[in-house]
């Protein structure tokens, strides 16, 4: 797994596809269900973590304290120019 949101989506879709496999024996179905539950638990923790990060960025932005590293490259460049820091 990489560290991108699309990779998390791909894993969730794969877990759902495993649950939908026709002709699977009961043992394989139970294993797929157990794995899907584990994936769901981890995904929910990941989502909660991202929500906290987004909230922190929003608060920092509202206070005018948004770090340059969080800003988009265009905004970061404008901020450096405004501060006379160049590139």
C-alpha positions in Angstrom: 0.0 0.0 0.0 1.2 3.4 -0.8 0.3 6.5 1.2 -2.4 8.1 -1.0 -6.1 8.4 -0.4 -6.8 6.6 -3.8 -4.9 3.6 -2.5 -7.2 3.5 0.6 -10.2 3.6 -1.7 -8.7 0.8 -3.9 -8.3 -1.4 -0.8 -11.9 -0.7 0.3 -13.3 -1.6 -3.1 -11.2 -4.7 -3.2 -12.6 -5.8 0.1 -16.2 -5.2 -1.2 -15.4 -7.2 -4.3 -14.2 -10.1 -2.2 -17.5 -10.1 -0.4 -19.4 -10.3 -3.7 -17.5 -13.3 -5.2 -20.0 -15.9 -6.3 -19.4 -19.6 -5.7 -17.0 -19.1 -2.8 -17.1 -21.8 -0.1 -18.4 -20.7 3.3 -14.9 -20.7 4.8 -13.7 -18.3 2.2 -16.8 -16.1 2.7 -16.2 -16.0 6.5 -12.5 -15.1 5.9 -13.6 -12.3 3.5 -16.1 -10.9 5.9 -13.6 -11.0 8.8 -11.0 -9.3 6.5 -13.6 -6.7 5.4 -14.4 -5.9 9.0 -10.7 -5.4 9.8 -10.2 -3.2 6.7 -13.3 -1.1 7.7 -12.0 -0.6 11.2 -8.6 0.6 9.9 -10.2 2.7 7.3 -12.4 4.4 9.8 -9.3 5.2 12.0 -7.6 6.6 8.9 -10.6 8.7 8.0 -10.9 10.1 11.6 -7.2 11.0 11.5 -7.6 12.8 8.2 -10.6 14.7 9.6 -8.5 15.9 12.6 -5.8 17.1 10.2 -8.3 18.9 8.1 -9.8 20.6 11.2 -6.3 21.6 12.3 -5.6 23.1 8.9 -8.9 24.9 8.9 -8.3 26.4 12.4 -4.7 27.4 11.5 -6.0 29.0 8.3 -8.7 30.9 10.2 -6.1 32.2 12.6 -3.7 33.2 9.8 -1.2 30.6 10.9 -1.4 28.2 8.0 2.1 26.7 7.5 3.6 27.2 4.1 4.2 23.4 3.8 0.4 22.8 4.0 -0.5 25.5 1.5 -0.7 24.7 -2.2 2.5 25.4 -4.1 0.9 28.5 -5.8 -0.1 29.9 -2.4 3.3 29.1 -0.9 5.0 30.9 -3.7 2.7 34.0 -3.3 3.4 34.0 0.4 7.2 33.9 -0.2 6.9 36.7 -2.7 4.9 38.8 -0.3 7.5 38.2 2.4 10.3 39.1 0.0 11.8 35.7 0.3 11.9 34.7 -3.4 12.1 31.0 -4.2 
